[in-house]
Amino acid sequence: MELRARMRTQRRALKDSQRQQLAAQFTDGLLRSRLVQRAKKIACYLAMDGEMDPAPLIAQLWAQGKTVYLPVIHSKRLWFLPFSPDTPLATNRFGIPEPALPANRRCPPSALDLVLVPLTAFDRRGNRLGMGSGYYDRSFAFLRRRRHWSRPRLIGAAYGFQGGEDLQPQPWDVQLSGVGTEDGLELWGPDLDTK
């Protein structure tokens, strides 16, 4: 898809110093959010391919005593395993580091409070354009069947320039509760009255 390729190129074009500054602003905005402050089990990801880097946020979440999880590809879905500074990592078939922990340590997606979701583009109706593999949509498909989302909240993690264009969702797409960028956290939905 042309939009996906354009956004990935734009992400990669950022200088390291720009990327670090934007990640610091992203972290500050999320840490001020009551949604993040109230969450105890938070799934993040390790940035690849120029994605918004949640590493500074992860360090702050650890300092606050929150439990951080990382996704692990299992079959066509994601498992979420705990991630701490001493967690051993192994590289998956896409070159992404994942926790190398036994399956009995996993947290079911429905038990998470908050999930930071990487993306290539988003719109302000809660639609997200990912990498095209559908792992997040399959793993959180149960959210499409709920009238009111209680948990987890899916928050896109992006640069501001990745938003704006209206995206055409597919029937299997799971909508975001909001998006965090260097400009702060923007939430959508009637039951999301807390910033």
Secondary structure, DSSP 4 states (H G I P E B T S, - for coil): -HHHHHHHHHHHTS-HHHHHHHHHHHHHHHHT-HHHHH-SEEE-----TT----HHHHHHHHHTT-EEEEEEEETTEEEEEE--TT--EEE-TTS-EEE---GGG-B-GGG-SEEEEE-SEE-TTS-EE-SSS-HHHHHTGGGGG-SS--SPEEEEE--GGGB-SPP---TTPPPPSEEEETTEEEE-STT----
